[in-house]
Amino acid sequence: MQTVVEMLREQRVRRDLLWIPPYDGLKLWTRLWRHAHTQLMALRRYEQSPTLKLVKQRLRDEVEAVRSSALLMVGMAEDQIERTVVELPEWDEWAKHVPGVGKISLGKLLGLTGNPAARELFSSYARHCGVAVINGRIEKPQRGHHRPYNALAKSQLWLIVSCVLRAYPKSPNLYGEIYYLSREKFRNKHPDWTDMHVHLASVLRTARLFLSHLWEVSRRAQGLPVREPYPMEYFGHVVKIPFSMALHPIKYRSEVAEAIHAVERWLPDERDEEVRQETEQLLQRMREHIKA
């Protein structure tokens, strides 16, 4: 059986960078938040059970004391997470300018995964967060085997993407466009898929793009080398969506426009016609947003 050190070495994770400050503080407060939140959810279950309602009436003072303590801990943990996140380059240089991304949600994700820059390859970070695609399929838990990813990190990542997509109608953004373009693509390419299958595949693709941008921003901010995406390195693709294109298209018109021009320069050299057409549609939609 592999030791933790061997597993980290195999996944190309730098142990000396994984839980450096302030990521170690985020880990602590995220765990405390989860503990207090679990207590609140347990109390809510008591209110749904007729038998436990009777017990609650008899132990009202004790139950209220537990509820007050849990609420206090949740509030304290969220306050500490917010204070810590504003110190991070991932937030200050990028995430706070992306519509729909909140301090607490990003802080809890980093508290579960550690320093993104500690992972030398994006594929390692994607697998840790449960969005790795292996042989055309996403990894799933198997009976009798350890889960190949951090289920809590995956849940938090999907929560962030859901918030970004909910913000799309009022605050158009790159990830919303990727999601809707992916829905159109999968519906045309896989007519046998159900609506839920199409939705989940589109969210997965959006989550992978968001995570790749988070990883790249973190690596660059900490002065570490960034390898090109797998399709560019091994399949000859040349198109890459820069993380600067994810900024608010109205508040940061110049930065988004510059990112669009950069992708336009790469397009003529892209050999995959499907990738080129989809990228052109994305760029056209982003141009409409910066003109609004």
CORMONOR-V658476 format. One line per field, one symbol per residue. ss: DSSP state (@ for helix, = for strand, . for the rest). psi: psi as a letter, one per 20 degrees, with the letter a starting at -180 (. if undefined). burial: 1 if it has 24 or more other C-alpha atoms within 12 Angstrom, else 0. Layout:
ss: ???
psi: ???
burial: ???
//
This chain:
ss: ...@@@@@@@..=.@@@@....@@@@@@@@@@@@@@@@@@@@@@@@@@.@@@@@@@@@.@@@@@@@@@@@@@@@@@@@@@@@@@@...@@@@..@@@.....@@@@@@@@@@@..@@@=..@@@@@@@....==..==............@@@@@@@@@@@@@@@@@......@@@@@@@@@@@@@@@@.....@@@@@@@@@@@@@@@@@@@@@@@@@@@........@@@@@........@@@@......@@@@@@@@@@@@@@@.....@@@@@@@@@@@@@@@@@@@.
psi: pqrgghghhhjlpohiiglqqjhhhhgghgghggghhhghhghhhhiipgghhghhhhkgggghgggggghgggggghghgghghiiqhhghifhijppipqggggghghhhhaohiiphphhggghhjkkpopkjqqqqqppiqqpjrohhhgghghgghghghhighhnprghgggghhhggghghhmiiqrhhggghhggggghggghhgggggggghjkqqoqqqghhhhjjqippoqhiiiroighlggggghhghghhhhghiphohgggghhggghghhhhgii.
burial: 0000000000111100111001111111111111011011001000000000000100000010011001101100110111011101111011111111111111111111111111111111111111110000001000000001110011111111111110010011111111111110110000000000011111111111111111111110000001011000000011111111111111001011111110110010010000110111111011101100
//
